[in-house]
Amino acid sequence: MTELAIDAGRTRADLGDAPFSRVCALTELPSDLPDTGRYRGYIDKTWTIGKKVHGGTMVAASAAAATRRLRAAEPSLAAMSPIAGSSDFLGAPDPGEVEYLVRIRKTGRQICLVDADLVQGGRTLVHTAFTFGHLDDTPPTYTRDDHSDMPAEPPAEALGYEDDSPMGRIVHVARAASVAIDPAWARFLEGEQGEPRLRLWIRPRDADARDPEIAAYFAMMAGDMSPPVPVNLGHFGWAPTVQMTTYLRRRPAPGWLRIIATAHEIDDRMFDEDQLVLDSTGAVVAQTRQLALIPQPR
């Protein structure tokens, strides 16, 4: 266990005020592969849903590795950020030490392409093709206002993910961030069924929020924070993600992030899920779309 490790059994206070910074912390390693950067990282048990490492966390950490490699190889492109990532999940890594193998496929003044593999036990378990570019830094000229009724912060009736709550017992990520869910949309919590849609709020720890780059990676991670929306139709259990695309639009303003999760179609075998991440100003900071497998009864 490296110095980056955190025991999931520790209290929330023990995690400090920068737990997500530790996920993005990397140590460069020698590489025998030509034109390939190699980095070691550590994803501790805090960043799990049940026993599985959280997918959005792996994508965000891979983005940190891809950024590190691009800046080292092309310092003139340091202002670029991972604006899109297409991730294939080939296996489910265990919490613990991982490696990232990063290859630059194209550089340019507007767009760069970088591949990152998350490796454990000699196997690539997550492959992400990142597109780098420049983030939006001006107010949007148009925003579809479908979510003006969602408060910027969790209201009194929102359900927090405390350790002894139904969600907190499963979503260990909530030990390293503040998370709450809208019970009006989460009908499954009352044993009822409803529309396949969910709304959440999430906020990073103070030091994670103060670092603009870590805050941006955190927003990418937040795009995979919602429970699978088929839970509102009675489908419970692990819903393995087959493929996920993540967009990073801008660095978030300080404060809570809002997450709105919806589906277009749910079948017997697969479903799609979109997650939209808004910052405290209402601006879109991240988006994801994934294809996942329906949980199967055992």
Secondary structure, 3 states (H helix, E strand, C coil): CCCCCCCCCCCCHHHCCCHHHHHCCCEEECCCCCCEEEEEEEECHHHEECCEECHHHHHHHHHHHHHHHHHHHCHHHCCCEEEEEEEEECCCCCCEEEEEEEEEEECCCCCEEEEEEEEECCEEEEEEEEEEECCCCCCCCCCCCCCCCCCCCCCCCCEECCCCCCCCCCEHHHHHEEEEECCCCCHHHHCCCCCCEEEEEEEECHHHHHCHHHHHHHHHHHCCCCCCHHHHHCCCCCCCEEEEEEEECCCCCCCCEEEEEECCCECCCEEEEEEEEECCCCCEEEEEEEEEECCCCC
